[in-house]
Amino acid sequence: MKRYLCDVCGLIYDEAEGIPDEGIAPGTLLEDIPDDWVCPDCGATKSAFILID
């Protein structure tokens, strides 16, 4: 599992944790999230997330 950083607001998306409040189950890979998904904190597009580890 990988972690990604929103380069707009700094939110970290951890694939192992998901974002259950947003309907993204733990274990969901970033590539499996729909392309129209946006950062729940700032509204940035999925392409704003960069791999951090």
Phi and psi restraints in degrees (range 20) as a CNS / XPLOR table:
assign (resid 1 and name C) (resid 2 and name N)
       (resid 2 and name CA) (resid 2 and name C) 1.0 -117.2 20.0 2
assign (resid 2 and name N) (resid 2 and name CA)
       (resid 2 and name C) (resid 3 and name N) 1.0 166.9 20.0 2
assign (resid 2 and name C) (resid 3 and name N)
       (resid 3 and name CA) (resid 3 and name C) 1.0 -124.2 20.0 2
assign (resid 3 and name N) (resid 3 and name CA)
       (resid 3 and name C) (resid 4 and name N) 1.0 142.3 20.0 2
assign (resid 3 and name C) (resid 4 and name N)
       (resid 4 and name CA) (resid 4 and name C) 1.0 -128.4 20.0 2
assign (resid 4 and name N) (resid 4 and name CA)
       (resid 4 and name C) (resid 5 and name N) 1.0 146.5 20.0 2
assign (resid 4 and name C) (resid 5 and name N)
       (resid 5 and name CA) (resid 5 and name C) 1.0 -111.8 20.0 2
assign (resid 5 and name N) (resid 5 and name CA)
       (resid 5 and name C) (resid 6 and name N) 1.0 131.6 20.0 2
assign (resid 5 and name C) (resid 6 and name N)
       (resid 6 and name CA) (resid 6 and name C) 1.0 -75.0 20.0 2
assign (resid 6 and name N) (resid 6 and name CA)
       (resid 6 and name C) (resid 7 and name N) 1.0 117.1 20.0 2
assign (resid 6 and name C) (resid 7 and name N)
       (resid 7 and name CA) (resid 7 and name C) 1.0 -76.9 20.0 2
assign (resid 7 and name N) (resid 7 and name CA)
       (resid 7 and name C) (resid 8 and name N) 1.0 1.8 20.0 2
assign (resid 7 and name C) (resid 8 and name N)
       (resid 8 and name CA) (resid 8 and name C) 1.0 -95.0 20.0 2
assign (resid 8 and name N) (resid 8 and name CA)
       (resid 8 and name C) (resid 9 and name N) 1.0 -49.4 20.0 2
assign (resid 8 and name C) (resid 9 and name N)
       (resid 9 and name CA) (resid 9 and name C) 1.0 -118.6 20.0 2
assign (resid 9 and name N) (resid 9 and name CA)
       (resid 9 and name C) (resid 10 and name N) 1.0 -12.1 20.0 2
assign (resid 9 and name C) (resid 10 and name N)
       (resid 10 and name CA) (resid 10 and name C) 1.0 93.0 20.0 2
assign (resid 10 and name N) (resid 10 and name CA)
       (resid 10 and name C) (resid 11 and name N) 1.0 2.2 20.0 2
assign (resid 10 and name C) (resid 11 and name N)
       (resid 11 and name CA) (resid 11 and name C) 1.0 -60.5 20.0 2
assign (resid 11 and name N) (resid 11 and name CA)
       (resid 11 and name C) (resid 12 and name N) 1.0 137.5 20.0 2
assign (resid 11 and name C) (resid 12 and name N)
       (resid 12 and name CA) (resid 12 and name C) 1.0 -104.0 20.0 2
assign (resid 12 and name N) (resid 12 and name CA)
       (resid 12 and name C) (resid 13 and name N) 1.0 124.6 20.0 2
assign (resid 12 and name C) (resid 13 and name N)
       (resid 13 and name CA) (resid 13 and name C) 1.0 -99.5 20.0 2
assign (resid 13 and name N) (resid 13 and name CA)
       (resid 13 and name C) (resid 14 and name N) 1.0 115.7 20.0 2
assign (resid 13 and name C) (resid 14 and name N)
       (resid 14 and name CA) (resid 14 and name C) 1.0 -103.8 20.0 2
assign (resid 14 and name N) (resid 14 and name CA)
       (resid 14 and name C) (resid 15 and name N) 1.0 115.5 20.0 2
assign (resid 14 and name C) (resid 15 and name N)
       (resid 15 and name CA) (resid 15 and name C) 1.0 -58.4 20.0 2
assign (resid 15 and name N) (resid 15 and name CA)
       (resid 15 and name C) (resid 16 and name N) 1.0 -33.9 20.0 2
assign (resid 15 and name C) (resid 16 and name N)
       (resid 16 and name CA) (resid 16 and name C) 1.0 -66.0 20.0 2
assign (resid 16 and name N) (resid 16 and name CA)
       (resid 16 and name C) (resid 17 and name N) 1.0 -32.5 20.0 2
assign (resid 16 and name C) (resid 17 and name N)
       (resid 17 and name CA) (resid 17 and name C) 1.0 -93.4 20.0 2
assign (resid 17 and name N) (resid 17 and name CA)
       (resid 17 and name C) (resid 18 and name N) 1.0 -29.7 20.0 2
assign (resid 17 and name C) (resid 18 and name N)
       (resid 18 and name CA) (resid 18 and name C) 1.0 63.8 20.0 2
assign (resid 18 and name N) (resid 18 and name CA)
       (resid 18 and name C) (resid 19 and name N) 1.0 -163.9 20.0 2
assign (resid 18 and name C) (resid 19 and name N)
       (resid 19 and name CA) (resid 19 and name C) 1.0 -137.9 20.0 2
assign (resid 19 and name N) (resid 19 and name CA)
       (resid 19 and name C) (resid 20 and name N) 1.0 79.5 20.0 2
assign (resid 19 and name C) (resid 20 and name N)
       (resid 20 and name CA) (resid 20 and name C) 1.0 -54.1 20.0 2
assign (resid 20 and name N) (resid 20 and name CA)
       (resid 20 and name C) (resid 21 and name N) 1.0 -34.6 20.0 2
assign (resid 20 and name C) (resid 21 and name N)
       (resid 21 and name CA) (resid 21 and name C) 1.0 -64.8 20.0 2
assign (resid 21 and name N) (resid 21 and name CA)
       (resid 21 and name C) (resid 22 and name N) 1.0 -21.2 20.0 2
assign (resid 21 and name C) (resid 22 and name N)
       (resid 22 and name CA) (resid 22 and name C) 1.0 -101.8 20.0 2
assign (resid 22 and name N) (resid 22 and name CA)
       (resid 22 and name C) (resid 23 and name N) 1.0 6.5 20.0 2
assign (resid 22 and name C) (resid 23 and name N)
       (resid 23 and name CA) (resid 23 and name C) 1.0 82.6 20.0 2
assign (resid 23 and name N) (resid 23 and name CA)
       (resid 23 and name C) (resid 24 and name N) 1.0 15.8 20.0 2
assign (resid 23 and name C) (resid 24 and name N)
       (resid 24 and name CA) (resid 24 and name C) 1.0 -105.9 20.0 2
assign (resid 24 and name N) (resid 24 and name CA)
       (resid 24 and name C) (resid 25 and name N) 1.0 109.8 20.0 2
assign (resid 24 and name C) (resid 25 and name N)
       (resid 25 and name CA) (resid 25 and name C) 1.0 -70.6 20.0 2
assign (resid 25 and name N) (resid 25 and name CA)
       (resid 25 and name C) (resid 26 and name N) 1.0 150.8 20.0 2
assign (resid 25 and name C) (resid 26 and name N)
       (resid 26 and name CA) (resid 26 and name C) 1.0 -54.1 20.0 2
assign (resid 26 and name N) (resid 26 and name CA)
       (resid 26 and name C) (resid 27 and name N) 1.0 140.2 20.0 2
assign (resid 26 and name C) (resid 27 and name N)
       (resid 27 and name CA) (resid 27 and name C) 1.0 91.1 20.0 2
assign (resid 27 and name N) (resid 27 and name CA)
       (resid 27 and name C) (resid 28 and name N) 1.0 0.6 20.0 2
assign (resid 27 and name C) (resid 28 and name N)
       (resid 28 and name CA) (resid 28 and name C) 1.0 -80.2 20.0 2
assign (resid 28 and name N) (resid 28 and name CA)
       (resid 28 and name C) (resid 29 and name N) 1.0 121.5 20.0 2
assign (resid 28 and name C) (resid 29 and name N)
       (resid 29 and name CA) (resid 29 and name C) 1.0 -70.5 20.0 2
assign (resid 29 and name N) (resid 29 and name CA)
       (resid 29 and name C) (resid 30 and name N) 1.0 147.0 20.0 2
assign (resid 29 and name C) (resid 30 and name N)
       (resid 30 and name CA) (resid 30 and name C) 1.0 -56.6 20.0 2
assign (resid 30 and name N) (resid 30 and name CA)
       (resid 30 and name C) (resid 31 and name N) 1.0 -39.3 20.0 2
assign (resid 30 and name C) (resid 31 and name N)
       (resid 31 and name CA) (resid 31 and name C) 1.0 -65.4 20.0 2
assign (resid 31 and name N) (resid 31 and name CA)
       (resid 31 and name C) (resid 32 and name N) 1.0 -19.2 20.0 2
assign (resid 31 and name C) (resid 32 and name N)
       (resid 32 and name CA) (resid 32 and name C) 1.0 -91.2 20.0 2
assign (resid 32 and name N) (resid 32 and name CA)
       (resid 32 and name C) (resid 33 and name N) 1.0 -5.9 20.0 2
assign (resid 32 and name C) (resid 33 and name N)
       (resid 33 and name CA) (resid 33 and name C) 1.0 -79.0 20.0 2
assign (resid 33 and name N) (resid 33 and name CA)
       (resid 33 and name C) (resid 34 and name N) 1.0 137.5 20.0 2
assign (resid 33 and name C) (resid 34 and name N)
       (resid 34 and name CA) (resid 34 and name C) 1.0 -55.1 20.0 2
assign (resid 34 and name N) (resid 34 and name CA)
       (resid 34 and name C) (resid 35 and name N) 1.0 145.7 20.0 2
assign (resid 34 and name C) (resid 35 and name N)
       (resid 35 and name CA) (resid 35 and name C) 1.0 -64.3 20.0 2
assign (resid 35 and name N) (resid 35 and name CA)
       (resid 35 and name C) (resid 36 and name N) 1.0 -21.2 20.0 2
assign (resid 35 and name C) (resid 36 and name N)
       (resid 36 and name CA) (resid 36 and name C) 1.0 -88.0 20.0 2
assign (resid 36 and name N) (resid 36 and name CA)
       (resid 36 and name C) (resid 37 and name N) 1.0 2.7 20.0 2
assign (resid 36 and name C) (resid 37 and name N)
       (resid 37 and name CA) (resid 37 and name C) 1.0 -66.5 20.0 2
assign (resid 37 and name N) (resid 37 and name CA)
       (resid 37 and name C) (resid 38 and name N) 1.0 145.5 20.0 2
assign (resid 37 and name C) (resid 38 and name N)
       (resid 38 and name CA) (resid 38 and name C) 1.0 -127.5 20.0 2
assign (resid 38 and name N) (resid 38 and name CA)
       (resid 38 and name C) (resid 39 and name N) 1.0 157.0 20.0 2
assign (resid 38 and name C) (resid 39 and name N)
       (resid 39 and name CA) (resid 39 and name C) 1.0 -57.1 20.0 2
assign (resid 39 and name N) (resid 39 and name CA)
       (resid 39 and name C) (resid 40 and name N) 1.0 128.6 20.0 2
assign (resid 39 and name C) (resid 40 and name N)
       (resid 40 and name CA) (resid 40 and name C) 1.0 -69.1 20.0 2
assign (resid 40 and name N) (resid 40 and name CA)
       (resid 40 and name C) (resid 41 and name N) 1.0 -17.5 20.0 2
assign (resid 40 and name C) (resid 41 and name N)
       (resid 41 and name CA) (resid 41 and name C) 1.0 -90.0 20.0 2
assign (resid 41 and name N) (resid 41 and name CA)
       (resid 41 and name C) (resid 42 and name N) 1.0 -39.0 20.0 2
assign (resid 41 and name C) (resid 42 and name N)
       (resid 42 and name CA) (resid 42 and name C) 1.0 -127.2 20.0 2
assign (resid 42 and name N) (resid 42 and name CA)
       (resid 42 and name C) (resid 43 and name N) 1.0 -10.4 20.0 2
assign (resid 42 and name C) (resid 43 and name N)
       (resid 43 and name CA) (resid 43 and name C) 1.0 85.0 20.0 2
assign (resid 43 and name N) (resid 43 and name CA)
       (resid 43 and name C) (resid 44 and name N) 1.0 7.6 20.0 2
assign (resid 43 and name C) (resid 44 and name N)
       (resid 44 and name CA) (resid 44 and name C) 1.0 -66.1 20.0 2
assign (resid 44 and name N) (resid 44 and name CA)
       (resid 44 and name C) (resid 45 and name N) 1.0 152.5 20.0 2
assign (resid 44 and name C) (resid 45 and name N)
       (resid 45 and name CA) (resid 45 and name C) 1.0 -73.2 20.0 2
assign (resid 45 and name N) (resid 45 and name CA)
       (resid 45 and name C) (resid 46 and name N) 1.0 164.7 20.0 2
assign (resid 45 and name C) (resid 46 and name N)
       (resid 46 and name CA) (resid 46 and name C) 1.0 -57.4 20.0 2
assign (resid 46 and name N) (resid 46 and name CA)
       (resid 46 and name C) (resid 47 and name N) 1.0 -29.7 20.0 2
assign (resid 46 and name C) (resid 47 and name N)
       (resid 47 and name CA) (resid 47 and name C) 1.0 -67.8 20.0 2
assign (resid 47 and name N) (resid 47 and name CA)
       (resid 47 and name C) (resid 48 and name N) 1.0 -12.6 20.0 2
assign (resid 47 and name C) (resid 48 and name N)
       (resid 48 and name CA) (resid 48 and name C) 1.0 -79.0 20.0 2
assign (resid 48 and name N) (resid 48 and name CA)
       (resid 48 and name C) (resid 49 and name N) 1.0 -8.7 20.0 2
assign (resid 48 and name C) (resid 49 and name N)
       (resid 49 and name CA) (resid 49 and name C) 1.0 -87.9 20.0 2
assign (resid 49 and name N) (resid 49 and name CA)
       (resid 49 and name C) (resid 50 and name N) 1.0 125.4 20.0 2
assign (resid 49 and name C) (resid 50 and name N)
       (resid 50 and name CA) (resid 50 and name C) 1.0 -114.2 20.0 2
assign (resid 50 and name N) (resid 50 and name CA)
       (resid 50 and name C) (resid 51 and name N) 1.0 143.7 20.0 2
assign (resid 50 and name C) (resid 51 and name N)
       (resid 51 and name CA) (resid 51 and name C) 1.0 -64.6 20.0 2
assign (resid 51 and name N) (resid 51 and name CA)
       (resid 51 and name C) (resid 52 and name N) 1.0 130.3 20.0 2
assign (resid 51 and name C) (resid 52 and name N)
       (resid 52 and name CA) (resid 52 and name C) 1.0 -113.9 20.0 2
assign (resid 52 and name N) (resid 52 and name CA)
       (resid 52 and name C) (resid 53 and name N) 1.0 -15.1 20.0 2
